[in-house]
Amino acid sequence: MLLHWYLALEAVVFLVVIGIAVWGFIFWDRRYRGAPGPPDQFQPTGETFRDPTTSRMMRVFYNPSTGERQYREG
């Protein structure tokens, strides 16, 4: 009987860890996602790079009034 409770507890812990990982992937991983602002605020910098995780070419945009940088596919 004790073994059944232990296995059930392990299953619950496993599901919680998987749930946190999925939540983090969907909501927390926002490396290259910037807040979409009006296009006139952000200026292209001429910098481009290949994102190592997706192999997409990214272009860097800069907002001189706030110093914010955005990374957009392009």
PQR file of N, CA, C, O and H, with PARSE charges and radii, in Angstrom:
ATOM      1  N   MET A   1       0.834  -1.195   0.000 -0.4000 1.5000
ATOM      2  CA  MET A   1       0.000   0.000   0.000 -0.0000 2.0000
ATOM      3  C   MET A   1       0.875   1.254   0.000  0.5500 1.7000
ATOM      4  O   MET A   1       0.575   2.224  -0.696 -0.5500 1.4000
ATOM      5  N   LEU A   2       1.954   1.231   0.780 -0.4000 1.5000
ATOM      6  CA  LEU A   2       2.838   2.381   0.857 -0.0000 2.0000
ATOM      7  C   LEU A   2       3.522   2.628  -0.493  0.5500 1.7000
ATOM      8  O   LEU A   2       3.773   3.772  -0.870 -0.5500 1.4000
ATOM      9  H   LEU A   2       2.198   0.443   1.346  0.4000 1.0000
ATOM     10  N   LEU A   3       3.815   1.554  -1.206 -0.4000 1.5000
ATOM     11  CA  LEU A   3       4.449   1.674  -2.519 -0.0000 2.0000
ATOM     12  C   LEU A   3       3.531   2.395  -3.505  0.5500 1.7000
ATOM     13  O   LEU A   3       4.005   3.179  -4.327 -0.5500 1.4000
ATOM     14  H   LEU A   3       3.610   0.624  -0.900  0.4000 1.0000
ATOM     15  N   HIS A   4       2.239   2.144  -3.432 -0.4000 1.5000
ATOM     16  CA  HIS A   4       1.283   2.810  -4.311 -0.0000 2.0000
ATOM     17  C   HIS A   4       1.251   4.310  -4.058  0.5500 1.7000
ATOM     18  O   HIS A   4       1.199   5.095  -5.005 -0.5500 1.4000
ATOM     19  H   HIS A   4       1.854   1.507  -2.764  0.4000 1.0000
ATOM     20  N   TRP A   5       1.281   4.712  -2.806 -0.4000 1.5000
ATOM     21  CA  TRP A   5       1.286   6.142  -2.476 -0.0000 2.0000
ATOM     22  C   TRP A   5       2.578   6.795  -2.956  0.5500 1.7000
ATOM     23  O   TRP A   5       2.567   7.925  -3.443 -0.5500 1.4000
ATOM     24  H   TRP A   5       1.323   4.075  -2.037  0.4000 1.0000
ATOM     25  N   TYR A   6       3.671   6.091  -2.817 -0.4000 1.5000
ATOM     26  CA  TYR A   6       4.961   6.624  -3.259 -0.0000 2.0000
ATOM     27  C   TYR A   6       4.968   6.823  -4.776  0.5500 1.7000
ATOM     28  O   TYR A   6       5.433   7.853  -5.264 -0.5500 1.4000
ATOM     29  H   TYR A   6       3.680   5.173  -2.421  0.4000 1.0000
ATOM     30  N   LEU A   7       4.459   5.851  -5.513 -0.4000 1.5000
ATOM     31  CA  LEU A   7       4.394   5.976  -6.971 -0.0000 2.0000
ATOM     32  C   LEU A   7       3.444   7.095  -7.394  0.5500 1.7000
ATOM     33  O   LEU A   7       3.720   7.816  -8.352 -0.5500 1.4000
ATOM     34  H   LEU A   7       4.082   5.015  -5.117  0.4000 1.0000
ATOM     35  N   ALA A   8       2.340   7.238  -6.689 -0.4000 1.5000
ATOM     36  CA  ALA A   8       1.399   8.317  -6.990 -0.0000 2.0000
ATOM     37  C   ALA A   8       2.041   9.670  -6.724  0.5500 1.7000
ATOM     38  O   ALA A   8       1.845  10.608  -7.497 -0.5500 1.4000
ATOM     39  H   ALA A   8       2.116   6.653  -5.910  0.4000 1.0000
ATOM     40  N   LEU A   9       2.801   9.786  -5.649 -0.4000 1.5000
ATOM     41  CA  LEU A   9       3.491  11.034  -5.332 -0.0000 2.0000
ATOM     42  C   LEU A   9       4.541  11.356  -6.395  0.5500 1.7000
ATOM     43  O   LEU A   9       4.682  12.509  -6.803 -0.5500 1.4000
ATOM     44  H   LEU A   9       2.961   9.024  -5.021  0.4000 1.0000
ATOM     45  N   GLU A  10       5.276  10.341  -6.840 -0.4000 1.5000
ATOM     46  CA  GLU A  10       6.260  10.551  -7.900 -0.0000 2.0000
ATOM     47  C   GLU A  10       5.587  11.020  -9.190  0.5500 1.7000
ATOM     48  O   GLU A  10       6.115  11.887  -9.886 -0.5500 1.4000
ATOM     49  H   GLU A  10       5.161   9.404  -6.509  0.4000 1.0000
ATOM     50  N   ALA A  11       4.441  10.459  -9.505 -0.4000 1.5000
ATOM     51  CA  ALA A  11       3.713  10.849 -10.715 -0.0000 2.0000
ATOM     52  C   ALA A  11       3.246  12.301 -10.617  0.5500 1.7000
ATOM     53  O   ALA A  11       3.321  13.040 -11.598 -0.5500 1.4000
ATOM     54  H   ALA A  11       4.011   9.755  -8.939  0.4000 1.0000
ATOM     55  N   VAL A  12       2.772  12.710  -9.461 -0.4000 1.5000
ATOM     56  CA  VAL A  12       2.325  14.092  -9.274 -0.0000 2.0000
ATOM     57  C   VAL A  12       3.504  15.052  -9.403  0.5500 1.7000
ATOM     58  O   VAL A  12       3.386  16.084 -10.065 -0.5500 1.4000
ATOM     59  H   VAL A  12       2.711  12.109  -8.663  0.4000 1.0000
ATOM     60  N   VAL A  13       4.621  14.735  -8.791 -0.4000 1.5000
ATOM     61  CA  VAL A  13       5.804  15.581  -8.887 -0.0000 2.0000
ATOM     62  C   VAL A  13       6.270  15.678 -10.341  0.5500 1.7000
ATOM     63  O   VAL A  13       6.621  16.762 -10.805 -0.5500 1.4000
ATOM     64  H   VAL A  13       4.717  13.897  -8.253  0.4000 1.0000
ATOM     65  N   PHE A  14       6.277  14.575 -11.049 -0.4000 1.5000
ATOM     66  CA  PHE A  14       6.663  14.559 -12.455 -0.0000 2.0000
ATOM     67  C   PHE A  14       5.745  15.466 -13.279  0.5500 1.7000
ATOM     68  O   PHE A  14       6.224  16.251 -14.098 -0.5500 1.4000
ATOM     69  H   PHE A  14       5.992  13.694 -10.672  0.4000 1.0000
ATOM     70  N   LEU A  15       4.448  15.363 -13.070 -0.4000 1.5000
ATOM     71  CA  LEU A  15       3.501  16.183 -13.824 -0.0000 2.0000
ATOM     72  C   LEU A  15       3.656  17.669 -13.493  0.5500 1.7000
ATOM     73  O   LEU A  15       3.518  18.513 -14.378 -0.5500 1.4000
ATOM     74  H   LEU A  15       4.059  14.726 -12.405  0.4000 1.0000
ATOM     75  N   VAL A  16       3.938  17.994 -12.247 -0.4000 1.5000
ATOM     76  CA  VAL A  16       4.150  19.391 -11.871 -0.0000 2.0000
ATOM     77  C   VAL A  16       5.403  19.937 -12.551  0.5500 1.7000
ATOM     78  O   VAL A  16       5.391  21.058 -13.060 -0.5500 1.4000
ATOM     79  H   VAL A  16       4.051  17.308 -11.528  0.4000 1.0000
ATOM     80  N   VAL A  17       6.467  19.167 -12.566 -0.4000 1.5000
ATOM     81  CA  VAL A  17       7.701  19.615 -13.224 -0.0000 2.0000
ATOM     82  C   VAL A  17       7.475  19.805 -14.717  0.5500 1.7000
ATOM     83  O   VAL A  17       7.923  20.803 -15.281 -0.5500 1.4000
ATOM     84  H   VAL A  17       6.476  18.256 -12.153  0.4000 1.0000
ATOM     85  N   ILE A  18       6.797  18.883 -15.362 -0.4000 1.5000
ATOM     86  CA  ILE A  18       6.489  19.015 -16.783 -0.0000 2.0000
ATOM     87  C   ILE A  18       5.600  20.238 -17.018  0.5500 1.7000
ATOM     88  O   ILE A  18       5.803  20.967 -17.989 -0.5500 1.4000
ATOM     89  H   ILE A  18       6.433  18.072 -14.904  0.4000 1.0000
ATOM     90  N   GLY A  19       4.644  20.466 -16.163 -0.4000 1.5000
ATOM     91  CA  GLY A  19       3.768  21.636 -16.294 -0.0000 2.0000
ATOM     92  C   GLY A  19       4.540  22.940 -16.180  0.5500 1.7000
ATOM     93  O   GLY A  19       4.284  23.873 -16.941 -0.5500 1.4000
ATOM     94  H   GLY A  19       4.480  19.875 -15.374  0.4000 1.0000
ATOM     95  N   ILE A  20       5.478  23.024 -15.249 -0.4000 1.5000
ATOM     96  CA  ILE A  20       6.298  24.226 -15.098 -0.0000 2.0000
ATOM     97  C   ILE A  20       7.174  24.427 -16.332  0.5500 1.7000
ATOM     98  O   ILE A  20       7.355  25.557 -16.788 -0.5500 1.4000
ATOM     99  H   ILE A  20       5.687  22.266 -14.631  0.4000 1.0000
ATOM    100  N   ALA A  21       7.717  23.342 -16.873 -0.4000 1.5000
ATOM    101  CA  ALA A  21       8.555  23.451 -18.078 -0.0000 2.0000
ATOM    102  C   ALA A  21       7.741  23.949 -19.263  0.5500 1.7000
ATOM    103  O   ALA A  21       8.214  24.800 -20.016 -0.5500 1.4000
ATOM    104  H   ALA A  21       7.570  22.424 -16.503  0.4000 1.0000
ATOM    105  N   VAL A  22       6.545  23.444 -19.441 -0.4000 1.5000
ATOM    106  CA  VAL A  22       5.694  23.891 -20.554 -0.0000 2.0000
ATOM    107  C   VAL A  22       5.314  25.348 -20.352  0.5500 1.7000
ATOM    108  O   VAL A  22       5.363  26.129 -21.303 -0.5500 1.4000
ATOM    109  H   VAL A  22       6.161  22.752 -18.829  0.4000 1.0000
ATOM    110  N   TRP A  23       4.941  25.730 -19.155 -0.4000 1.5000
ATOM    111  CA  TRP A  23       4.599  27.131 -18.867 -0.0000 2.0000
ATOM    112  C   TRP A  23       5.779  28.040 -19.173  0.5500 1.7000
ATOM    113  O   TRP A  23       5.609  29.098 -19.779 -0.5500 1.4000
ATOM    114  H   TRP A  23       4.902  25.096 -18.382  0.4000 1.0000
ATOM    115  N   GLY A  24       6.968  27.636 -18.759 -0.4000 1.5000
ATOM    116  CA  GLY A  24       8.155  28.442 -19.013 -0.0000 2.0000
ATOM    117  C   GLY A  24       8.442  28.585 -20.490  0.5500 1.7000
ATOM    118  O   GLY A  24       8.825  29.662 -20.946 -0.5500 1.4000
ATOM    119  H   GLY A  24       7.106  26.777 -18.267  0.4000 1.0000
ATOM    120  N   PHE A  25       8.264  27.517 -21.243 -0.4000 1.5000
ATOM    121  CA  PHE A  25       8.509  27.577 -22.678 -0.0000 2.0000
ATOM    122  C   PHE A  25       7.526  28.517 -23.362  0.5500 1.7000
ATOM    123  O   PHE A  25       7.909  29.267 -24.260 -0.5500 1.4000
ATOM    124  H   PHE A  25       7.953  26.642 -20.873  0.4000 1.0000
ATOM    125  N   ILE A  26       6.273  28.484 -22.949 -0.4000 1.5000
ATOM    126  CA  ILE A  26       5.249  29.299 -23.614 -0.0000 2.0000
ATOM    127  C   ILE A  26       5.299  30.754 -23.163  0.5500 1.7000
ATOM    128  O   ILE A  26       5.236  31.652 -24.002 -0.5500 1.4000
ATOM    129  H   ILE A  26       5.962  27.875 -22.219  0.4000 1.0000
ATOM    130  N   PHE A  27       5.409  31.008 -21.877 -0.4000 1.5000
ATOM    131  CA  PHE A  27       5.238  32.359 -21.367 -0.0000 2.0000
ATOM    132  C   PHE A  27       6.531  33.069 -20.989  0.5500 1.7000
ATOM    133  O   PHE A  27       6.579  34.298 -21.051 -0.5500 1.4000
ATOM    134  H   PHE A  27       5.460  30.278 -21.195  0.4000 1.0000
ATOM    135  N   TRP A  28       7.571  32.358 -20.604 -0.4000 1.5000
ATOM    136  CA  TRP A  28       8.740  33.007 -20.055 -0.0000 2.0000
ATOM    137  C   TRP A  28       9.836  33.207 -21.093  0.5500 1.7000
ATOM    138  O   TRP A  28      10.558  34.202 -21.032 -0.5500 1.4000
ATOM    139  H   TRP A  28       7.533  31.360 -20.554  0.4000 1.0000
ATOM    140  N   ASP A  29       9.975  32.303 -22.027 -0.4000 1.5000
ATOM    141  CA  ASP A  29      11.054  32.365 -23.006 -0.0000 2.0000
ATOM    142  C   ASP A  29      10.713  33.401 -24.074  0.5500 1.7000
ATOM    143  O   ASP A  29      10.080  33.074 -25.078 -0.5500 1.4000
ATOM    144  H   ASP A  29       9.388  31.494 -22.076  0.4000 1.0000
ATOM    145  N   ARG A  30      11.120  34.625 -23.865 -0.4000 1.5000
ATOM    146  CA  ARG A  30      10.810  35.720 -24.782 -0.0000 2.0000
ATOM    147  C   ARG A  30      12.088  36.442 -25.187  0.5500 1.7000
ATOM    148  O   ARG A  30      12.137  37.672 -25.194 -0.5500 1.4000
ATOM    149  H   ARG A  30      11.634  34.891 -23.050  0.4000 1.0000
ATOM    150  N   ARG A  31      13.117  35.677 -25.522 -0.4000 1.5000
ATOM    151  CA  ARG A  31      14.411  36.258 -25.862 -0.0000 2.0000
ATOM    152  C   ARG A  31      14.323  37.303 -26.951  0.5500 1.7000
ATOM    153  O   ARG A  31      14.831  38.414 -26.794 -0.5500 1.4000
ATOM    154  H   ARG A  31      13.077  34.678 -25.516  0.4000 1.0000
ATOM    155  N   TYR A  32      13.690  36.962 -28.040 -0.4000 1.5000
ATOM    156  CA  TYR A  32      13.714  37.835 -29.201 -0.0000 2.0000
ATOM    157  C   TYR A  32      12.354  38.448 -29.490  0.5500 1.7000
ATOM    158  O   TYR A  32      12.137  39.004 -30.566 -0.5500 1.4000
ATOM    159  H   TYR A  32      13.278  36.060 -28.167  0.4000 1.0000
ATOM    160  N   ARG A  33      11.465  38.351 -28.564 -0.4000 1.5000
ATOM    161  CA  ARG A  33      10.151  38.948 -28.770 -0.0000 2.0000
ATOM    162  C   ARG A  33      10.107  40.288 -28.059  0.5500 1.7000
ATOM    163  O   ARG A  33      10.246  40.357 -26.838 -0.5500 1.4000
ATOM    164  H   ARG A  33      11.641  37.899 -27.690  0.4000 1.0000
ATOM    165  N   GLY A  34       9.916  41.338 -28.817 -0.4000 1.5000
ATOM    166  CA  GLY A  34       9.799  42.657 -28.222 -0.0000 2.0000
ATOM    167  C   GLY A  34       8.370  43.132 -28.309  0.5500 1.7000
ATOM    168  O   GLY A  34       7.569  42.585 -29.067 -0.5500 1.4000
ATOM    169  H   GLY A  34       9.803  41.282 -29.809  0.4000 1.0000
ATOM    170  N   ALA A  35       8.050  44.148 -27.535 -0.4000 1.5000
ATOM    171  CA  ALA A  35       6.724  44.729 -27.613 -0.0000 2.0000
ATOM    172  C   ALA A  35       6.586  45.436 -28.956  0.5500 1.7000
ATOM    173  O   ALA A  35       7.425  46.263 -29.312 -0.5500 1.4000
ATOM    174  H   ALA A  35       8.701  44.592 -26.920  0.4000 1.0000
ATOM    175  N   PRO A  36       5.550  45.120 -29.692 -0.5600 1.5000
ATOM    176  CA  PRO A  36       5.410  45.768 -30.992  0.2800 2.0000
ATOM    177  C   PRO A  36       5.085  47.243 -30.820  0.5500 1.7000
ATOM    178  O   PRO A  36       4.015  47.590 -30.320 -0.5500 1.4000
ATOM    179  N   GLY A  37       5.961  48.077 -31.215 -0.4000 1.5000
ATOM    180  CA  GLY A  37       5.747  49.514 -31.128 -0.0000 2.0000
ATOM    181  C   GLY A  37       5.528  50.088 -32.511  0.5500 1.7000
ATOM    182  O   GLY A  37       5.681  49.388 -33.512 -0.5500 1.4000
ATOM    183  H   GLY A  37       6.830  47.796 -31.622  0.4000 1.0000
ATOM    184  N   PRO A  38       5.175  51.344 -32.568 -0.5600 1.5000
ATOM    185  CA  PRO A  38       5.033  51.972 -33.876  0.2800 2.0000
ATOM    186  C   PRO A  38       6.343  51.880 -34.650  0.5500 1.7000
ATOM    187  O   PRO A  38       7.411  52.081 -34.070 -0.5500 1.4000
ATOM    188  N   PRO A  39       6.284  51.584 -35.938 -0.5600 1.5000
ATOM    189  CA  PRO A  39       7.513  51.368 -36.695  0.2800 2.0000
ATOM    190  C   PRO A  39       8.432  52.587 -36.736  0.5500 1.7000
ATOM    191  O   PRO A  39       9.640  52.436 -36.915 -0.5500 1.4000
ATOM    192  N   ASP A  40       7.880  53.798 -36.574 -0.4000 1.5000
ATOM    193  CA  ASP A  40       8.724  54.990 -36.646 -0.0000 2.0000
ATOM    194  C   ASP A  40       9.591  55.168 -35.411  0.5500 1.7000
ATOM    195  O   ASP A  40      10.552  55.936 -35.455 -0.5500 1.4000
ATOM    196  H   ASP A  40       6.899  53.921 -36.429  0.4000 1.0000
ATOM    197  N   GLN A  41       9.286  54.484 -34.303 -0.4000 1.5000
ATOM    198  CA  GLN A  41      10.096  54.614 -33.093 -0.0000 2.0000
ATOM    199  C   GLN A  41      11.361  53.772 -33.170  0.5500 1.7000
ATOM    200  O   GLN A  41      12.387  54.145 -32.601 -0.5500 1.4000
ATOM    201  H   GLN A  41       8.504  53.861 -34.267  0.4000 1.0000
ATOM    202  N   PHE A  42      11.303  52.657 -33.857 -0.4000 1.5000
ATOM    203  CA  PHE A  42      12.440  51.749 -33.928 -0.0000 2.0000
ATOM    204  C   PHE A  42      13.142  51.902 -35.266  0.5500 1.7000
ATOM    205  O   PHE A  42      12.510  51.897 -36.322 -0.5500 1.4000
ATOM    206  H   PHE A  42      10.469  52.353 -34.319  0.4000 1.0000
ATOM    207  N   GLN A  43      14.456  52.037 -35.202 -0.4000 1.5000
ATOM    208  CA  GLN A  43      15.260  52.210 -36.397 -0.0000 2.0000
ATOM    209  C   GLN A  43      16.143  50.983 -36.586  0.5500 1.7000
ATOM    210  O   GLN A  43      16.691  50.467 -35.612 -0.5500 1.4000
ATOM    211  H   GLN A  43      14.969  52.041 -34.344  0.4000 1.0000
ATOM    212  N   PRO A  44      16.290  50.506 -37.818 -0.5600 1.5000
ATOM    213  CA  PRO A  44      17.189  49.373 -38.028  0.2800 2.0000
ATOM    214  C   PRO A  44      18.634  49.787 -37.772  0.5500 1.7000
ATOM    215  O   PRO A  44      19.038  50.896 -38.121 -0.5500 1.4000
ATOM    216  N   THR A  45      19.403  48.903 -37.167 -0.4000 1.5000
ATOM    217  CA  THR A  45      20.795  49.216 -36.841 -0.0000 2.0000
ATOM    218  C   THR A  45      21.769  48.671 -37.867  0.5500 1.7000
ATOM    219  O   THR A  45      22.947  49.028 -37.837 -0.5500 1.4000
ATOM    220  H   THR A  45      19.075  48.002 -36.883  0.4000 1.0000
ATOM    221  N   GLY A  46      21.318  47.826 -38.766 -0.4000 1.5000
ATOM    222  CA  GLY A  46      22.228  47.193 -39.705 -0.0000 2.0000
ATOM    223  C   GLY A  46      22.829  45.908 -39.156  0.5500 1.7000
ATOM    224  O   GLY A  46      23.518  45.190 -39.880 -0.5500 1.4000
ATOM    225  H   GLY A  46      20.361  47.536 -38.790  0.4000 1.0000
ATOM    226  N   GLU A  47      22.577  45.609 -37.888 -0.4000 1.5000
ATOM    227  CA  GLU A  47      23.090  44.382 -37.278 -0.0000 2.0000
ATOM    228  C   GLU A  47      22.156  43.219 -37.620  0.5500 1.7000
ATOM    229  O   GLU A  47      20.938  43.335 -37.491 -0.5500 1.4000
ATOM    230  H   GLU A  47      22.017  46.192 -37.299  0.4000 1.0000
ATOM    231  N   THR A  48      22.722  42.127 -38.047 -0.4000 1.5000
ATOM    232  CA  THR A  48      21.958  40.897 -38.261 -0.0000 2.0000
ATOM    233  C   THR A  48      22.747  39.739 -37.661  0.5500 1.7000
ATOM    234  O   THR A  48      23.971  39.796 -37.541 -0.5500 1.4000
ATOM    235  H   THR A  48      23.712  42.033 -38.152  0.4000 1.0000
ATOM    236  N   PHE A  49      22.033  38.702 -37.294 -0.4000 1.5000
ATOM    237  CA  PHE A  49      22.679  37.501 -36.765 -0.0000 2.0000
ATOM    238  C   PHE A  49      21.750  36.319 -36.961  0.5500 1.7000
ATOM    239  O   PHE A  49      20.545  36.489 -37.148 -0.5500 1.4000
ATOM    240  H   PHE A  49      21.039  38.655 -37.391  0.4000 1.0000
ATOM    241  N   ARG A  50      22.304  35.142 -36.919 -0.4000 1.5000
ATOM    242  CA  ARG A  50      21.512  33.917 -37.029 -0.0000 2.0000
ATOM    243  C   ARG A  50      21.230  33.414 -35.618  0.5500 1.7000
ATOM    244  O   ARG A  50      22.143  33.151 -34.836 -0.5500 1.4000
ATOM    245  H   ARG A  50      23.283  35.004 -36.767  0.4000 1.0000
ATOM    246  N   ASP A  51      19.933  33.288 -35.315 -0.4000 1.5000
ATOM    247  CA  ASP A  51      19.518  32.767 -34.011 -0.0000 2.0000
ATOM    248  C   ASP A  51      19.978  31.312 -33.915  0.5500 1.7000
ATOM    249  O   ASP A  51      19.592  30.493 -34.748 -0.5500 1.4000
ATOM    250  H   ASP A  51      19.191  33.501 -35.950  0.4000 1.0000
ATOM    251  N   PRO A  52      20.799  30.975 -32.912 -0.5600 1.5000
ATOM    252  CA  PRO A  52      21.339  29.619 -32.836  0.2800 2.0000
ATOM    253  C   PRO A  52      20.296  28.544 -32.543  0.5500 1.7000
ATOM    254  O   PRO A  52      20.523  27.375 -32.854 -0.5500 1.4000
ATOM    255  N   THR A  53      19.161  28.910 -31.952 -0.4000 1.5000
ATOM    256  CA  THR A  53      18.177  27.888 -31.614 -0.0000 2.0000
ATOM    257  C   THR A  53      17.203  27.609 -32.748  0.5500 1.7000
ATOM    258  O   THR A  53      16.713  26.487 -32.873 -0.5500 1.4000
ATOM    259  H   THR A  53      18.977  29.860 -31.700  0.4000 1.0000
ATOM    260  N   THR A  54      16.911  28.618 -33.586 -0.4000 1.5000
ATOM    261  CA  THR A  54      15.934  28.433 -34.661 -0.0000 2.0000
ATOM    262  C   THR A  54      16.560  28.517 -36.044  0.5500 1.7000
ATOM    263  O   THR A  54      15.907  28.185 -37.033 -0.5500 1.4000
ATOM    264  H   THR A  54      17.310  29.530 -33.484  0.4000 1.0000
ATOM    265  N   SER A  55      17.808  28.953 -36.135 -0.4000 1.5000
ATOM    266  CA  SER A  55      18.527  29.153 -37.399 -0.0000 2.0000
ATOM    267  C   SER A  55      17.878  30.211 -38.279  0.5500 1.7000
ATOM    268  O   SER A  55      18.081  30.213 -39.493 -0.5500 1.4000
ATOM    269  H   SER A  55      18.339  29.223 -35.331  0.4000 1.0000
ATOM    270  N   ARG A  56      17.108  31.104 -37.689 -0.4000 1.5000
ATOM    271  CA  ARG A  56      16.492  32.202 -38.443 -0.0000 2.0000
ATOM    272  C   ARG A  56      17.413  33.418 -38.404  0.5500 1.7000
ATOM    273  O   ARG A  56      18.118  33.650 -37.422 -0.5500 1.4000
ATOM    274  H   ARG A  56      16.944  31.103 -36.702  0.4000 1.0000
ATOM    275  N   MET A  57      17.392  34.179 -39.477 -0.4000 1.5000
ATOM    276  CA  MET A  57      18.142  35.430 -39.513 -0.0000 2.0000
ATOM    277  C   MET A  57      17.334  36.489 -38.765  0.5500 1.7000
ATOM    278  O   MET A  57      16.143  36.672 -39.018 -0.5500 1.4000
ATOM    279  H   MET A  57      16.819  33.991 -40.275  0.4000 1.0000
ATOM    280  N   MET A  58      17.999  37.179 -37.842 -0.4000 1.5000
ATOM    281  CA  MET A  58      17.353  38.210 -37.031 -0.0000 2.0000
ATOM    282  C   MET A  58      17.983  39.558 -37.347  0.5500 1.7000
ATOM    283  O   MET A  58      19.179  39.644 -37.628 -0.5500 1.4000
ATOM    284  H   MET A  58      18.966  37.030 -37.636  0.4000 1.0000
ATOM    285  N   ARG A  59      17.178  40.603 -37.301 -0.4000 1.5000
ATOM    286  CA  ARG A  59      17.648  41.957 -37.527 -0.0000 2.0000
ATOM    287  C   ARG A  59      17.416  42.748 -36.235  0.5500 1.7000
ATOM    288  O   ARG A  59      16.393  42.574 -35.573 -0.5500 1.4000
ATOM    289  H   ARG A  59      16.207  40.533 -37.073  0.4000 1.0000
ATOM    290  N   VAL A  60      18.359  43.609 -35.884 -0.4000 1.5000
ATOM    291  CA  VAL A  60      18.288  44.381 -34.641 -0.0000 2.0000
ATOM    292  C   VAL A  60      17.728  45.765 -34.948  0.5500 1.7000
ATOM    293  O   VAL A  60      18.183  46.441 -35.871 -0.5500 1.4000
ATOM    294  H   VAL A  60      19.190  43.750 -36.422  0.4000 1.0000
ATOM    295  N   PHE A  61      16.726  46.180 -34.154 -0.4000 1.5000
ATOM    296  CA  PHE A  61      16.146  47.509 -34.244 -0.0000 2.0000
ATOM    297  C   PHE A  61      16.384  48.225 -32.923  0.5500 1.7000
ATOM    298  O   PHE A  61      16.449  47.592 -31.869 -0.5500 1.4000
ATOM    299  H   PHE A  61      16.357  45.631 -33.405  0.4000 1.0000
ATOM    300  N   TYR A  62      16.514  49.543 -32.981 -0.4000 1.5000
ATOM    301  CA  TYR A  62      16.883  50.342 -31.807 -0.0000 2.0000
ATOM    302  C   TYR A  62      15.947  51.536 -31.689  0.5500 1.7000
ATOM    303  O   TYR A  62      15.651  52.203 -32.680 -0.5500 1.4000
ATOM    304  H   TYR A  62      16.461  50.057 -33.837  0.4000 1.0000
ATOM    305  N   ASN A  63      15.481  51.803 -30.468 -0.4000 1.5000
ATOM    306  CA  ASN A  63      14.654  52.979 -30.185 -0.0000 2.0000
ATOM    307  C   ASN A  63      15.540  53.989 -29.480  0.5500 1.7000
ATOM    308  O   ASN A  63      15.875  53.789 -28.313 -0.5500 1.4000
ATOM    309  H   ASN A  63      15.722  51.262 -29.662  0.4000 1.0000
ATOM    310  N   PRO A  64      15.935  55.081 -30.156 -0.5600 1.5000
ATOM    311  CA  PRO A  64      16.868  56.027 -29.543  0.2800 2.0000
ATOM    312  C   PRO A  64      16.296  56.764 -28.332  0.5500 1.7000
ATOM    313  O   PRO A  64      17.060  57.227 -27.484 -0.5500 1.4000
ATOM    314  N   SER A  65      14.983  56.883 -28.232 -0.4000 1.5000
ATOM    315  CA  SER A  65      14.420  57.621 -27.097 -0.0000 2.0000
ATOM    316  C   SER A  65      14.426  56.804 -25.804  0.5500 1.7000
ATOM    317  O   SER A  65      14.498  57.376 -24.716 -0.5500 1.4000
ATOM    318  H   SER A  65      14.362  56.508 -28.921  0.4000 1.0000
ATOM    319  N   THR A  66      14.352  55.472 -25.909 -0.4000 1.5000
ATOM    320  CA  THR A  66      14.325  54.641 -24.700 -0.0000 2.0000
ATOM    321  C   THR A  66      15.558  53.761 -24.561  0.5500 1.7000
ATOM    322  O   THR A  66      15.840  53.262 -23.472 -0.5500 1.4000
ATOM    323  H   THR A  66      14.293  55.008 -26.793  0.4000 1.0000
ATOM    324  N   GLY A  67      16.301  53.562 -25.659 -0.4000 1.5000
ATOM    325  CA  GLY A  67      17.457  52.669 -25.625 -0.0000 2.0000
ATOM    326  C   GLY A  67      17.085  51.213 -25.789  0.5500 1.7000
ATOM    327  O   GLY A  67      17.952  50.340 -25.741 -0.5500 1.4000
ATOM    328  H   GLY A  67      16.071  53.967 -26.544  0.4000 1.0000
ATOM    329  N   GLU A  68      15.805  50.939 -25.981 -0.4000 1.5000
ATOM    330  CA  GLU A  68      15.336  49.557 -26.111 -0.0000 2.0000
ATOM    331  C   GLU A  68      15.771  48.986 -27.459  0.5500 1.7000
ATOM    332  O   GLU A  68      15.805  49.689 -28.469 -0.5500 1.4000
ATOM    333  H   GLU A  68      15.100  51.648 -26.019  0.4000 1.0000
ATOM    334  N   ARG A  69      16.098  47.705 -27.448 -0.4000 1.5000
ATOM    335  CA  ARG A  69      16.448  46.991 -28.669 -0.0000 2.0000
ATOM    336  C   ARG A  69      15.428  45.901 -28.908  0.5500 1.7000
ATOM    337  O   ARG A  69      14.946  45.269 -27.968 -0.5500 1.4000
ATOM    338  H   ARG A  69      16.070  47.134 -26.627  0.4000 1.0000
ATOM    339  N   GLN A  70      15.103  45.684 -30.166 -0.4000 1.5000
ATOM    340  CA  GLN A  70      14.204  44.607 -30.541 -0.0000 2.0000
ATOM    341  C   GLN A  70      14.895  43.735 -31.563  0.5500 1.7000
ATOM    342  O   GLN A  70      15.697  44.207 -32.370 -0.5500 1.4000
ATOM    343  H   GLN A  70      15.495  46.198 -30.930  0.4000 1.0000
ATOM    344  N   TYR A  71      14.573  42.450 -31.518 -0.4000 1.5000
ATOM    345  CA  TYR A  71      15.127  41.487 -32.456 -0.0000 2.0000
ATOM    346  C   TYR A  71      13.983  40.935 -33.261  0.5500 1.7000
ATOM    347  O   TYR A  71      13.107  40.254 -32.728 -0.5500 1.4000
ATOM    348  H   TYR A  71      13.922  42.066 -30.863  0.4000 1.0000
ATOM    349  N   ARG A  72      13.988  41.230 -34.555 -0.4000 1.5000
ATOM    350  CA  ARG A  72      12.899  40.804 -35.431 -0.0000 2.0000
ATOM    351  C   ARG A  72      13.451  39.926 -36.535  0.5500 1.7000
ATOM    352  O   ARG A  72      14.580  40.092 -36.997 -0.5500 1.4000
ATOM    353  H   ARG A  72      14.700  41.783 -34.987  0.4000 1.0000
ATOM    354  N   GLU A  73      12.616  38.989 -36.939 -0.4000 1.5000
ATOM    355  CA  GLU A  73      13.029  38.111 -38.036 -0.0000 2.0000
ATOM    356  C   GLU A  73      13.115  38.937 -39.319  0.5500 1.7000
ATOM    357  O   GLU A  73      12.241  39.755 -39.604 -0.5500 1.4000
ATOM    358  H   GLU A  73      11.698  38.854 -36.564  0.4000 1.0000
ATOM    359  N   GLY A  74      14.149  38.715 -40.064 -0.4000 1.5000
ATOM    360  CA  GLY A  74      14.257  39.481 -41.308 -0.0000 2.0000
ATOM    361  C   GLY A  74      15.516  39.351 -41.954  0.5500 1.7000
ATOM    362  O   GLY A  74      15.732  39.946 -43.010 -0.5500 1.4000
ATOM    363  H   GLY A  74      14.859  38.049 -39.833  0.4000 1.0000
TER
END
